[in-house]
Amino acid sequence: MQWSHTEHGCAIAEFDDLYGQRCSIQRSSVAGTDALWLGVDVDFRGTAVNKRMHLNRAQVQELVVHLQHFVGTGLLPGEEPK
């Protein structure tokens, strides 16, 4: 990922998913809370459509636990190897 900044000074990185769909992770500029945007960047007939998740730090912390489990095992919590 290559990091840059939005016109509001928020860090942003773009990447492609397994289907070649353009995605991004971006620090949010929402006032009063630490948050980020994460997900697919959609272009519908030349207009950007927001299909990204807007997550606060507590939500990211909960998600990270599950993502780390997947990185370590290839499974989600509660799944049994096949």
PyMOL commands that set and color helices and strands:
alter all, ss='L'
color gray80, all
select helices_A, chain A and resi 57-73
alter helices_A, ss='H'
color red, helices_A
select strands_A, chain A and resi 2-5+11-16+22-27+35-44+47-56
alter strands_A, ss='S'
color yellow, strands_A
deselect
rebuild
show_as cartoon
